[in-house]
Amino acid sequence: MSTPEAFGADWLALREPFDAAARESSSLLVARLRTLRPGPGPWRVMDLGCGTGANWRWLAPRLGGEQHWLALDHDAALLSAWPLSAGAPVPLDEPWHWRGVRFDATVLRREAELAHGLQALPWDAVQLVTASALLDLAGAEWLDELMRRATDARATLFFALNVDGGHDWTPTVADDAWIGELFAAHQGRDKGLGPALGARAVPWLKQALRERGYRVALGRSDWHVRREDQAMKIAMIEGFARAAIEQEPTQAPLIRAWRARRMRKLDWGSLRVGHLDLLAWPAP
Ligand SMILES: C[S@@+](CC[C@H](N)C(=O)[O-])C[C@H]1O[C@@H](n2cnc3c(N)ncnc32)[C@H](O)[C@@H]1O
């Protein structure tokens, strides 16, 4: 789930605990993923659109063992904001080592524009291609190229936290459904990777991967924004309203009225945001 504004470090920090909790509910996929470890050597992983490293922080301890990560993003500020261990800063493009309780990882953060640069990535050198909160931002053409390059390399794919279009507010207020539709339409705008598939990204990729001879498993990773999660609820309400107004500027007064109704429910409302995780691997 991404609000329409740019992916600032503050927004990524706000969402990280919701993402982490949501991913626990699809941990069966990670158990399956662990069985796909290619061999005794380090697992070579490429993280697309890594931001400030949330996918690495969640996944690396659960993969376990020795790992070499290549973490890519076009935003150098986000790459530089990874919370690395104390001591001298580690420049981009230099390996950083982290020894966890059951894993040992080397991470290389690299600035990379993925919109037109997929061909330059080291497909033959990676065994697992992963991303979190990225697929729904992409269009079919870009996803098709990503899938072709990854499947040609026989890589395993693990894409977490892709929206499925569901937003359930409790309690409901008038116009929730309409605002949700405007938000979904706004999500389909081009974010740099082609007109975004949004909630259609996972079904699209699942079908395409099966046609390429891959096995595909899905798991739910819904956000549960509770009554007490005020900062996230405010961010969501503001994000929905902003997107809806951009989508339907002539309806701004009605959309602001929805925002005001939602804000009045802030102290006791909750929100579920639907997400899916996708794991895919080559059929033997
Ligand atoms: C919603 S954020 C997710 C970040 C991170 N994976 C996480 O889960 O916190 C999407 C990320 O994709 C990156 N991104 C978007 N378009 C990109 C592009 N064309 N090339 C490289 N990175 C891109 C953004 O900079 C941002 O860090």
The ligand as an ORCA input file, in Angstrom:
! r2SCAN-3c Opt
* xyz 0 1
  C       6.633      1.872     -1.739
  S       8.350      2.076     -1.744
  C       8.892      0.523     -1.032
  C      10.276      0.610     -0.456
  C      10.737     -0.657      0.290
  N      10.792     -1.795     -0.597
  C       9.854     -0.922      1.481
  O       9.150     -1.947      1.491
  O       9.863     -0.091      2.410
  C       8.794      1.871     -3.459
  C      10.269      2.023     -3.706
  O      10.530      1.820     -5.092
  C      11.465      2.781     -5.515
  N      11.263      3.007     -6.958
  C      10.114      3.430     -7.544
  N      10.309      3.568     -8.870
  C      11.596      3.215     -9.107
  C      12.397      3.174    -10.290
  N      11.906      3.538    -11.479
  N      13.687      2.770    -10.184
  C      14.197      2.410     -8.979
  N      13.494      2.453     -7.822
  C      12.202      2.849     -7.878
  C      11.163      4.013     -4.685
  O      12.263      4.910     -4.626
  C      10.814      3.393     -3.340
  O      11.953      3.239     -2.530
*
